[in-house]
Amino acid sequence: MISRPFRPDGTGGLLYLRVTPRSARAQIAGLHTGADGRVSLQVKVRAQPEKGKANEAAIELLAEAFGLPKRAFTITAGESDRLKTVRITGNPTAIEQKLASLVQDHTP
């Protein structure tokens, strides 16, 4: 069971996402806890879930929010699923701090 959305390691870490396509607006919408107890960062995108468009939109939103280049983000699991695992390359401490700020700013 995953109790937090980010798992740091030496080169960055893994970020667990719940992506909602076809949203009215693109935004980070705080944390989501699934029925299994898994905590993920809720990301809403305007793009359709076809041909990777929603994945690309989610990466663009994350890159802008974290202030990192798009190449720092790679989807490692859940390519065609709502729940995704994304590898972020960068300073793990800085990523955790930015994530905490994003969650605080975007939690309803």
C-alpha positions, 0 to 999 in steps of 0.5 A: 500500500502506498501512503504518499504520492512521491517515493524519492530515490537518489536521482529523483523519485516516483510520483503516483498520479491519478489523471482525469482527462476531458476536464473543464480546465487543466489543474493539479487538484490535490491528493486522491486516496483510492479504495485500496489506500493508495495516495496519488496526486490528482491531475486534471487535463483537458486532453482526450484519452486517445493516442497519448494526448492526455499523458502528454498534457499531464507531463506538460502540466507537471513540468510547468508546476514543478519548474522542470523540463518535460524530459525530466518526466517519464511514465513508467506504469499506467500508460493507458490507465487513469492511475500512473507512475511517473519517474521524475529526474531531479533533486528529490528534496526539491521535488518533495518541497515543491510537491508539498507546496502544490498540494497545499495550494491546490487542496480544496 
